[in-house]
């Protein structure tokens, strides 16, 4: 589905991986990881993951986006 959505965007690739996200990002020259947060429980978990990723790949930035209330369940 994502490949179909982004097929006309030359600067977006849909890829899958196994292992650590920060390793995948480093191998593919990714500068930033963007994650969505729906609730405080997401923040607690993702904050810990971002801190670990910062230790493992300090050149990779993690950004968090908060949705509008109507989309918080997605």
PyMOL Python script that loads the backbone (N, CA, C, O; Angstrom):
from pymol import cmd

cmd.read_pdbstr("""\
ATOM      1  N   UNK A   1       0.820  -1.179   0.000  1.00  0.00           N
ATOM      2  CA  UNK A   1       0.000   0.000   0.000  1.00  0.00           C
ATOM      3  C   UNK A   1       0.876   1.261   0.000  1.00  0.00           C
ATOM      4  O   UNK A   1       0.606   2.207  -0.739  1.00  0.00           O
ATOM      5  N   UNK A   2       1.929   1.268   0.833  1.00  0.00           N
ATOM      6  CA  UNK A   2       2.800   2.435   0.882  1.00  0.00           C
ATOM      7  C   UNK A   2       3.528   2.650  -0.439  1.00  0.00           C
ATOM      8  O   UNK A   2       3.716   3.789  -0.867  1.00  0.00           O
ATOM      9  N   UNK A   3       3.937   1.564  -1.084  1.00  0.00           N
ATOM     10  CA  UNK A   3       4.594   1.697  -2.380  1.00  0.00           C
ATOM     11  C   UNK A   3       3.661   2.357  -3.389  1.00  0.00           C
ATOM     12  O   UNK A   3       4.096   3.195  -4.179  1.00  0.00           O
ATOM     13  N   UNK A   4       2.399   1.992  -3.369  1.00  0.00           N
ATOM     14  CA  UNK A   4       1.426   2.597  -4.277  1.00  0.00           C
ATOM     15  C   UNK A   4       1.204   4.078  -3.955  1.00  0.00           C
ATOM     16  O   UNK A   4       1.100   4.906  -4.861  1.00  0.00           O
ATOM     17  N   UNK A   5       1.134   4.400  -2.684  1.00  0.00           N
ATOM     18  CA  UNK A   5       0.905   5.791  -2.279  1.00  0.00           C
ATOM     19  C   UNK A   5       2.048   6.694  -2.707  1.00  0.00           C
ATOM     20  O   UNK A   5       1.817   7.808  -3.177  1.00  0.00           O
ATOM     21  N   UNK A   6       3.287   6.220  -2.549  1.00  0.00           N
ATOM     22  CA  UNK A   6       4.455   7.056  -2.794  1.00  0.00           C
ATOM     23  C   UNK A   6       5.128   6.819  -4.140  1.00  0.00           C
ATOM     24  O   UNK A   6       6.246   7.288  -4.355  1.00  0.00           O
ATOM     25  N   UNK A   7       4.474   6.105  -5.050  1.00  0.00           N
ATOM     26  CA  UNK A   7       5.104   5.751  -6.320  1.00  0.00           C
ATOM     27  C   UNK A   7       5.530   6.965  -7.152  1.00  0.00           C
ATOM     28  O   UNK A   7       6.485   6.855  -7.922  1.00  0.00           O
ATOM     29  N   UNK A   8       4.874   8.093  -7.031  1.00  0.00           N
ATOM     30  CA  UNK A   8       5.209   9.279  -7.825  1.00  0.00           C
ATOM     31  C   UNK A   8       6.248  10.183  -7.153  1.00  0.00           C
ATOM     32  O   UNK A   8       6.646  11.199  -7.723  1.00  0.00           O
ATOM     33  N   UNK A   9       6.681   9.823  -5.961  1.00  0.00           N
ATOM     34  CA  UNK A   9       7.670  10.614  -5.236  1.00  0.00           C
ATOM     35  C   UNK A   9       9.049   9.986  -5.424  1.00  0.00           C
ATOM     36  O   UNK A   9       9.317   8.896  -4.920  1.00  0.00           O
ATOM     37  N   UNK A  10       9.904  10.669  -6.140  1.00  0.00           N
ATOM     38  CA  UNK A  10      11.238  10.129  -6.434  1.00  0.00           C
ATOM     39  C   UNK A  10      12.161  10.138  -5.223  1.00  0.00           C
ATOM     40  O   UNK A  10      13.149   9.405  -5.199  1.00  0.00           O
ATOM     41  N   UNK A  11      11.855  10.954  -4.219  1.00  0.00           N
ATOM     42  CA  UNK A  11      12.724  11.069  -3.045  1.00  0.00           C
ATOM     43  C   UNK A  11      12.267  10.199  -1.869  1.00  0.00           C
ATOM     44  O   UNK A  11      12.797  10.322  -0.765  1.00  0.00           O
ATOM     45  N   UNK A  12      11.289   9.323  -2.102  1.00  0.00           N
ATOM     46  CA  UNK A  12      10.795   8.439  -1.035  1.00  0.00           C
ATOM     47  C   UNK A  12      10.912   6.994  -1.498  1.00  0.00           C
ATOM     48  O   UNK A  12      10.461   6.634  -2.585  1.00  0.00           O
ATOM     49  N   UNK A  13      11.528   6.173  -0.647  1.00  0.00           N
ATOM     50  CA  UNK A  13      11.623   4.732  -0.893  1.00  0.00           C
ATOM     51  C   UNK A  13      10.894   4.011   0.229  1.00  0.00           C
ATOM     52  O   UNK A  13      10.984   4.405   1.392  1.00  0.00           O
ATOM     53  N   UNK A  14      10.180   2.962  -0.121  1.00  0.00           N
ATOM     54  CA  UNK A  14       9.552   2.095   0.873  1.00  0.00           C
ATOM     55  C   UNK A  14      10.434   0.861   0.984  1.00  0.00           C
ATOM     56  O   UNK A  14      10.634   0.135   0.010  1.00  0.00           O
ATOM     57  N   UNK A  15      10.963   0.633   2.193  1.00  0.00           N
ATOM     58  CA  UNK A  15      11.896  -0.468   2.401  1.00  0.00           C
ATOM     59  C   UNK A  15      11.553  -1.180   3.708  1.00  0.00           C
ATOM     60  O   UNK A  15      10.992  -0.580   4.625  1.00  0.00           O
ATOM     61  N   UNK A  16      11.890  -2.442   3.781  1.00  0.00           N
ATOM     62  CA  UNK A  16      11.734  -3.184   5.036  1.00  0.00           C
ATOM     63  C   UNK A  16      13.120  -3.605   5.508  1.00  0.00           C
ATOM     64  O   UNK A  16      14.086  -3.576   4.745  1.00  0.00           O
ATOM     65  N   UNK A  17      13.201  -3.991   6.765  1.00  0.00           N
ATOM     66  CA  UNK A  17      14.502  -4.374   7.311  1.00  0.00           C
ATOM     67  C   UNK A  17      14.317  -5.282   8.517  1.00  0.00           C
ATOM     68  O   UNK A  17      13.229  -5.388   9.083  1.00  0.00           O
ATOM     69  N   UNK A  18      15.396  -5.922   8.885  1.00  0.00           N
ATOM     70  CA  UNK A  18      15.470  -6.697  10.118  1.00  0.00           C
ATOM     71  C   UNK A  18      16.597  -6.124  10.947  1.00  0.00           C
ATOM     72  O   UNK A  18      17.566  -5.602  10.397  1.00  0.00           O
ATOM     73  N   UNK A  19      16.488  -6.209  12.241  1.00  0.00           N
ATOM     74  CA  UNK A  19      17.543  -5.694  13.105  1.00  0.00           C
ATOM     75  C   UNK A  19      17.178  -4.346  13.691  1.00  0.00           C
ATOM     76  O   UNK A  19      16.002  -4.010  13.828  1.00  0.00           O
ATOM     77  N   UNK A  20      18.205  -3.574  14.036  1.00  0.00           N
ATOM     78  CA  UNK A  20      17.999  -2.293  14.688  1.00  0.00           C
ATOM     79  C   UNK A  20      17.720  -1.189  13.674  1.00  0.00           C
ATOM     80  O   UNK A  20      18.348  -1.134  12.616  1.00  0.00           O
ATOM     81  N   UNK A  21      16.786  -0.322  14.001  1.00  0.00           N
ATOM     82  CA  UNK A  21      16.438   0.802  13.138  1.00  0.00           C
ATOM     83  C   UNK A  21      17.641   1.705  12.892  1.00  0.00           C
ATOM     84  O   UNK A  21      17.857   2.160  11.768  1.00  0.00           O
ATOM     85  N   UNK A  22      18.416   1.963  13.925  1.00  0.00           N
ATOM     86  CA  UNK A  22      19.568   2.844  13.777  1.00  0.00           C
ATOM     87  C   UNK A  22      20.622   2.235  12.843  1.00  0.00           C
ATOM     88  O   UNK A  22      21.300   2.972  12.128  1.00  0.00           O
ATOM     89  N   UNK A  23      20.769   0.934  12.836  1.00  0.00           N
ATOM     90  CA  UNK A  23      21.689   0.282  11.899  1.00  0.00           C
ATOM     91  C   UNK A  23      21.180   0.421  10.465  1.00  0.00           C
ATOM     92  O   UNK A  23      21.948   0.721   9.550  1.00  0.00           O
ATOM     93  N   UNK A  24      19.895   0.203  10.283  1.00  0.00           N
ATOM     94  CA  UNK A  24      19.285   0.374   8.960  1.00  0.00           C
ATOM     95  C   UNK A  24      19.471   1.804   8.475  1.00  0.00           C
ATOM     96  O   UNK A  24      19.829   2.033   7.320  1.00  0.00           O
ATOM     97  N   UNK A  25      19.224   2.770   9.365  1.00  0.00           N
ATOM     98  CA  UNK A  25      19.357   4.180   9.005  1.00  0.00           C
ATOM     99  C   UNK A  25      20.789   4.505   8.600  1.00  0.00           C
ATOM    100  O   UNK A  25      21.009   5.182   7.596  1.00  0.00           O
ATOM    101  N   UNK A  26      21.753   4.035   9.361  1.00  0.00           N
ATOM    102  CA  UNK A  26      23.162   4.296   9.043  1.00  0.00           C
ATOM    103  C   UNK A  26      23.561   3.705   7.696  1.00  0.00           C
ATOM    104  O   UNK A  26      24.242   4.359   6.907  1.00  0.00           O
ATOM    105  N   UNK A  27      23.144   2.485   7.433  1.00  0.00           N
ATOM    106  CA  UNK A  27      23.500   1.810   6.179  1.00  0.00           C
ATOM    107  C   UNK A  27      22.861   2.475   4.962  1.00  0.00           C
ATOM    108  O   UNK A  27      23.357   2.340   3.844  1.00  0.00           O
ATOM    109  N   UNK A  28      21.758   3.195   5.182  1.00  0.00           N
ATOM    110  CA  UNK A  28      21.032   3.798   4.067  1.00  0.00           C
ATOM    111  C   UNK A  28      21.123   5.323   4.046  1.00  0.00           C
ATOM    112  O   UNK A  28      20.319   5.992   3.397  1.00  0.00           O
ATOM    113  N   UNK A  29      22.103   5.864   4.757  1.00  0.00           N
ATOM    114  CA  UNK A  29      22.350   7.316   4.782  1.00  0.00           C
ATOM    115  C   UNK A  29      21.124   8.123   5.185  1.00  0.00           C
ATOM    116  O   UNK A  29      20.844   9.173   4.607  1.00  0.00           O
ATOM    117  N   UNK A  30      20.397   7.624   6.179  1.00  0.00           N
ATOM    118  CA  UNK A  30      19.230   8.327   6.704  1.00  0.00           C
ATOM    119  C   UNK A  30      19.692   9.320   7.762  1.00  0.00           C
ATOM    120  O   UNK A  30      20.444   8.961   8.668  1.00  0.00           O
ATOM    121  N   UNK A  31      19.244  10.567   7.650  1.00  0.00           N
ATOM    122  CA  UNK A  31      19.633  11.617   8.590  1.00  0.00           C
ATOM    123  C   UNK A  31      18.668  11.758   9.760  1.00  0.00           C
ATOM    124  O   UNK A  31      19.052  12.202  10.842  1.00  0.00           O
ATOM    125  N   UNK A  32      17.404  11.373   9.534  1.00  0.00           N
ATOM    126  CA  UNK A  32      16.390  11.586  10.569  1.00  0.00           C
ATOM    127  C   UNK A  32      15.367  10.458  10.567  1.00  0.00           C
ATOM    128  O   UNK A  32      15.035   9.895   9.524  1.00  0.00           O
ATOM    129  N   UNK A  33      14.883  10.147  11.751  1.00  0.00           N
ATOM    130  CA  UNK A  33      13.821   9.179  11.948  1.00  0.00           C
ATOM    131  C   UNK A  33      12.622   9.967  12.451  1.00  0.00           C
ATOM    132  O   UNK A  33      12.729  10.691  13.440  1.00  0.00           O
ATOM    133  N   UNK A  34      11.482   9.837  11.782  1.00  0.00           N
ATOM    134  CA  UNK A  34      10.272  10.555  12.171  1.00  0.00           C
ATOM    135  C   UNK A  34       9.273   9.545  12.708  1.00  0.00           C
ATOM    136  O   UNK A  34       8.960   8.553  12.050  1.00  0.00           O
ATOM    137  N   UNK A  35       8.774   9.808  13.919  1.00  0.00           N
ATOM    138  CA  UNK A  35       7.823   8.896  14.556  1.00  0.00           C
ATOM    139  C   UNK A  35       6.613   9.669  15.048  1.00  0.00           C
ATOM    140  O   UNK A  35       6.727  10.821  15.468  1.00  0.00           O
ATOM    141  N   UNK A  36       5.472   9.037  14.994  1.00  0.00           N
ATOM    142  CA  UNK A  36       4.238   9.641  15.490  1.00  0.00           C
ATOM    143  C   UNK A  36       3.942   9.157  16.901  1.00  0.00           C
ATOM    144  O   UNK A  36       4.167   7.993  17.233  1.00  0.00           O
ATOM    145  N   UNK A  37       3.440  10.054  17.714  1.00  0.00           N
ATOM    146  CA  UNK A  37       3.077   9.724  19.096  1.00  0.00           C
ATOM    147  C   UNK A  37       1.579   9.931  19.275  1.00  0.00           C
ATOM    148  O   UNK A  37       1.042  10.985  18.935  1.00  0.00           O
ATOM    149  N   UNK A  38       0.910   8.913  19.814  1.00  0.00           N
ATOM    150  CA  UNK A  38      -0.526   9.018  20.015  1.00  0.00           C
ATOM    151  C   UNK A  38      -0.881   9.299  21.461  1.00  0.00           C
ATOM    152  O   UNK A  38      -1.839  10.019  21.740  1.00  0.00           O
ATOM    153  N   UNK A  39      -0.121   8.739  22.374  1.00  0.00           N
ATOM    154  CA  UNK A  39      -0.450   8.859  23.799  1.00  0.00           C
ATOM    155  C   UNK A  39       0.837   8.890  24.614  1.00  0.00           C
ATOM    156  O   UNK A  39       1.925   8.668  24.082  1.00  0.00           O
ATOM    157  N   UNK A  40       0.705   9.163  25.896  1.00  0.00           N
ATOM    158  CA  UNK A  40       1.883   9.212  26.769  1.00  0.00           C
ATOM    159  C   UNK A  40       2.619   7.881  26.803  1.00  0.00           C
ATOM    160  O   UNK A  40       3.842   7.858  26.945  1.00  0.00           O
ATOM    161  N   UNK A  41       1.911   6.793  26.677  1.00  0.00           N
ATOM    162  CA  UNK A  41       2.577   5.492  26.678  1.00  0.00           C
ATOM    163  C   UNK A  41       3.499   5.369  25.459  1.00  0.00           C
ATOM    164  O   UNK A  41       4.578   4.785  25.553  1.00  0.00           O
ATOM    165  N   UNK A  42       3.074   5.919  24.315  1.00  0.00           N
ATOM    166  CA  UNK A  42       3.948   5.947  23.136  1.00  0.00           C
ATOM    167  C   UNK A  42       5.194   6.766  23.437  1.00  0.00           C
ATOM    168  O   UNK A  42       6.306   6.360  23.100  1.00  0.00           O
ATOM    169  N   UNK A  43       5.006   7.922  24.074  1.00  0.00           N
ATOM    170  CA  UNK A  43       6.137   8.797  24.356  1.00  0.00           C
ATOM    171  C   UNK A  43       7.143   8.107  25.256  1.00  0.00           C
ATOM    172  O   UNK A  43       8.341   8.147  24.978  1.00  0.00           O
ATOM    173  N   UNK A  44       6.689   7.480  26.320  1.00  0.00           N
ATOM    174  CA  UNK A  44       7.598   6.799  27.249  1.00  0.00           C
ATOM    175  C   UNK A  44       8.461   5.772  26.519  1.00  0.00           C
ATOM    176  O   UNK A  44       9.676   5.726  26.711  1.00  0.00           O
ATOM    177  N   UNK A  45       7.839   4.963  25.694  1.00  0.00           N
ATOM    178  CA  UNK A  45       8.566   3.922  24.960  1.00  0.00           C
ATOM    179  C   UNK A  45       9.491   4.540  23.915  1.00  0.00           C
ATOM    180  O   UNK A  45      10.675   4.207  23.857  1.00  0.00           O
ATOM    181  N   UNK A  46       8.958   5.430  23.098  1.00  0.00           N
ATOM    182  CA  UNK A  46       9.734   6.001  22.003  1.00  0.00           C
ATOM    183  C   UNK A  46      10.873   6.892  22.493  1.00  0.00           C
ATOM    184  O   UNK A  46      11.916   6.975  21.846  1.00  0.00           O
ATOM    185  N   UNK A  47      10.683   7.551  23.621  1.00  0.00           N
ATOM    186  CA  UNK A  47      11.747   8.372  24.191  1.00  0.00           C
ATOM    187  C   UNK A  47      12.940   7.509  24.574  1.00  0.00           C
ATOM    188  O   UNK A  47      14.087   7.869  24.312  1.00  0.00           O
ATOM    189  N   UNK A  48      12.663   6.371  25.194  1.00  0.00           N
ATOM    190  CA  UNK A  48      13.749   5.448  25.549  1.00  0.00           C
ATOM    191  C   UNK A  48      14.457   4.937  24.296  1.00  0.00           C
ATOM    192  O   UNK A  48      15.684   4.844  24.266  1.00  0.00           O
ATOM    193  N   UNK A  49      13.684   4.608  23.268  1.00  0.00           N
ATOM    194  CA  UNK A  49      14.278   4.134  22.008  1.00  0.00           C
ATOM    195  C   UNK A  49      15.124   5.230  21.359  1.00  0.00           C
ATOM    196  O   UNK A  49      16.202   4.949  20.834  1.00  0.00           O
ATOM    197  N   UNK A  50      14.648   6.467  21.391  1.00  0.00           N
ATOM    198  CA  UNK A  50      15.384   7.583  20.799  1.00  0.00           C
ATOM    199  C   UNK A  50      16.698   7.817  21.529  1.00  0.00           C
ATOM    200  O   UNK A  50      17.716   8.112  20.903  1.00  0.00           O
ATOM    201  N   UNK A  51      16.679   7.686  22.844  1.00  0.00           N
ATOM    202  CA  UNK A  51      17.920   7.861  23.615  1.00  0.00           C
ATOM    203  C   UNK A  51      18.936   6.774  23.268  1.00  0.00           C
ATOM    204  O   UNK A  51      20.125   7.058  23.125  1.00  0.00           O
ATOM    205  N   UNK A  52      18.480   5.551  23.135  1.00  0.00           N
ATOM    206  CA  UNK A  52      19.385   4.466  22.769  1.00  0.00           C
ATOM    207  C   UNK A  52      19.906   4.669  21.347  1.00  0.00           C
ATOM    208  O   UNK A  52      21.093   4.468  21.086  1.00  0.00           O
ATOM    209  N   UNK A  53      19.024   5.067  20.425  1.00  0.00           N
ATOM    210  CA  UNK A  53      19.457   5.329  19.057  1.00  0.00           C
ATOM    211  C   UNK A  53      20.477   6.459  19.019  1.00  0.00           C
ATOM    212  O   UNK A  53      21.401   6.426  18.205  1.00  0.00           O
ATOM    213  N   UNK A  54      20.328   7.450  19.879  1.00  0.00           N
ATOM    214  CA  UNK A  54      21.283   8.559  19.945  1.00  0.00           C
ATOM    215  C   UNK A  54      22.666   8.066  20.370  1.00  0.00           C
ATOM    216  O   UNK A  54      23.685   8.548  19.874  1.00  0.00           O
ATOM    217  N   UNK A  55      22.691   7.113  21.282  1.00  0.00           N
ATOM    218  CA  UNK A  55      23.965   6.519  21.708  1.00  0.00           C
ATOM    219  C   UNK A  55      24.605   5.712  20.585  1.00  0.00           C
ATOM    220  O   UNK A  55      25.816   5.778  20.374  1.00  0.00           O
ATOM    221  N   UNK A  56      23.780   4.948  19.863  1.00  0.00           N
ATOM    222  CA  UNK A  56      24.293   4.062  18.818  1.00  0.00           C
ATOM    223  C   UNK A  56      24.607   4.792  17.510  1.00  0.00           C
ATOM    224  O   UNK A  56      25.520   4.405  16.782  1.00  0.00           O
ATOM    225  N   UNK A  57      23.847   5.844  17.220  1.00  0.00           N
ATOM    226  CA  UNK A  57      24.033   6.594  15.979  1.00  0.00           C
ATOM    227  C   UNK A  57      23.812   8.073  16.212  1.00  0.00           C
ATOM    228  O   UNK A  57      22.769   8.606  15.833  1.00  0.00           O
ATOM    229  N   UNK A  58      24.780   8.753  16.834  1.00  0.00           N
ATOM    230  CA  UNK A  58      24.589  10.162  17.198  1.00  0.00           C
ATOM    231  C   UNK A  58      24.354  11.094  16.011  1.00  0.00           C
ATOM    232  O   UNK A  58      23.883  12.217  16.190  1.00  0.00           O
ATOM    233  N   UNK A  59      24.679  10.639  14.804  1.00  0.00           N
ATOM    234  CA  UNK A  59      24.462  11.475  13.618  1.00  0.00           C
ATOM    235  C   UNK A  59      23.023  11.433  13.118  1.00  0.00           C
ATOM    236  O   UNK A  59      22.656  12.198  12.226  1.00  0.00           O
ATOM    237  N   UNK A  60      22.205  10.548  13.684  1.00  0.00           N
ATOM    238  CA  UNK A  60      20.819  10.388  13.252  1.00  0.00           C
ATOM    239  C   UNK A  60      19.895  11.070  14.261  1.00  0.00           C
ATOM    240  O   UNK A  60      19.934  10.776  15.456  1.00  0.00           O
ATOM    241  N   UNK A  61      19.077  11.972  13.765  1.00  0.00           N
ATOM    242  CA  UNK A  61      18.145  12.721  14.614  1.00  0.00           C
ATOM    243  C   UNK A  61      16.799  12.005  14.653  1.00  0.00           C
ATOM    244  O   UNK A  61      16.364  11.443  13.648  1.00  0.00           O
ATOM    245  N   UNK A  62      16.138  12.024  15.808  1.00  0.00           N
ATOM    246  CA  UNK A  62      14.792  11.475  15.929  1.00  0.00           C
ATOM    247  C   UNK A  62      13.825  12.619  16.164  1.00  0.00           C
ATOM    248  O   UNK A  62      14.034  13.452  17.046  1.00  0.00           O
ATOM    249  N   UNK A  63      12.758  12.654  15.365  1.00  0.00           N
ATOM    250  CA  UNK A  63      11.722  13.687  15.476  1.00  0.00           C
ATOM    251  C   UNK A  63      10.395  13.033  15.825  1.00  0.00           C
ATOM    252  O   UNK A  63      10.051  11.983  15.282  1.00  0.00           O
ATOM    253  N   UNK A  64       9.657  13.651  16.728  1.00  0.00           N
ATOM    254  CA  UNK A  64       8.344  13.138  17.122  1.00  0.00           C
ATOM    255  C   UNK A  64       7.253  14.086  16.632  1.00  0.00           C
ATOM    256  O   UNK A  64       7.367  15.303  16.777  1.00  0.00           O
ATOM    257  N   UNK A  65       6.210  13.525  16.059  1.00  0.00           N
ATOM    258  CA  UNK A  65       5.056  14.302  15.625  1.00  0.00           C
ATOM    259  C   UNK A  65       3.840  13.881  16.441  1.00  0.00           C
ATOM    260  O   UNK A  65       3.645  12.700  16.728  1.00  0.00           O
ATOM    261  N   UNK A  66       3.042  14.851  16.801  1.00  0.00           N
ATOM    262  CA  UNK A  66       1.818  14.593  17.570  1.00  0.00           C
ATOM    263  C   UNK A  66       0.629  14.861  16.651  1.00  0.00           C
ATOM    264  O   UNK A  66       0.538  15.944  16.073  1.00  0.00           O
ATOM    265  N   UNK A  67      -0.282  13.903  16.505  1.00  0.00           N
ATOM    266  CA  UNK A  67      -1.404  14.089  15.580  1.00  0.00           C
ATOM    267  C   UNK A  67      -2.509  14.963  16.172  1.00  0.00           C
ATOM    268  O   UNK A  67      -2.557  15.211  17.377  1.00  0.00           O
ATOM    269  N   UNK A  68      -3.380  15.414  15.299  1.00  0.00           N
ATOM    270  CA  UNK A  68      -4.620  16.049  15.747  1.00  0.00           C
ATOM    271  C   UNK A  68      -5.398  15.003  16.547  1.00  0.00           C
ATOM    272  O   UNK A  68      -5.258  13.804  16.308  1.00  0.00           O
ATOM    273  N   UNK A  69      -6.202  15.453  17.479  1.00  0.00           N
ATOM    274  CA  UNK A  69      -6.957  14.547  18.354  1.00  0.00           C
ATOM    275  C   UNK A  69      -7.782  13.543  17.540  1.00  0.00           C
ATOM    276  O   UNK A  69      -7.871  12.372  17.907  1.00  0.00           O
ATOM    277  N   UNK A  70      -8.373  13.993  16.455  1.00  0.00           N
ATOM    278  CA  UNK A  70      -9.235  13.116  15.669  1.00  0.00           C
ATOM    279  C   UNK A  70      -8.475  11.951  15.030  1.00  0.00           C
ATOM    280  O   UNK A  70      -9.085  10.950  14.655  1.00  0.00           O
ATOM    281  N   UNK A  71      -7.146  12.072  14.902  1.00  0.00           N
ATOM    282  CA  UNK A  71      -6.338  11.007  14.305  1.00  0.00           C
ATOM    283  C   UNK A  71      -5.495  10.248  15.325  1.00  0.00           C
ATOM    284  O   UNK A  71      -4.675   9.415  14.939  1.00  0.00           O
ATOM    285  N   UNK A  72      -5.671  10.510  16.588  1.00  0.00           N
ATOM    286  CA  UNK A  72      -4.807   9.924  17.612  1.00  0.00           C
ATOM    287  C   UNK A  72      -4.968   8.408  17.734  1.00  0.00           C
ATOM    288  O   UNK A  72      -4.099   7.752  18.309  1.00  0.00           O
ATOM    289  N   UNK A  73      -6.027   7.849  17.224  1.00  0.00           N
ATOM    290  CA  UNK A  73      -6.224   6.395  17.315  1.00  0.00           C
ATOM    291  C   UNK A  73      -5.517   5.653  16.194  1.00  0.00           C
ATOM    292  O   UNK A  73      -5.422   4.427  16.247  1.00  0.00           O
ATOM    293  N   UNK A  74      -5.015   6.353  15.178  1.00  0.00           N
ATOM    294  CA  UNK A  74      -4.364   5.696  14.023  1.00  0.00           C
ATOM    295  C   UNK A  74      -2.956   5.278  14.343  1.00  0.00           C
ATOM    296  O   UNK A  74      -2.270   4.715  13.490  1.00  0.00           O
TER     297      UNK A  74
END
""", "prot")
cmd.dss("prot")
cmd.show_as("cartoon", "prot")
cmd.util.cbc("prot")
cmd.orient("prot")
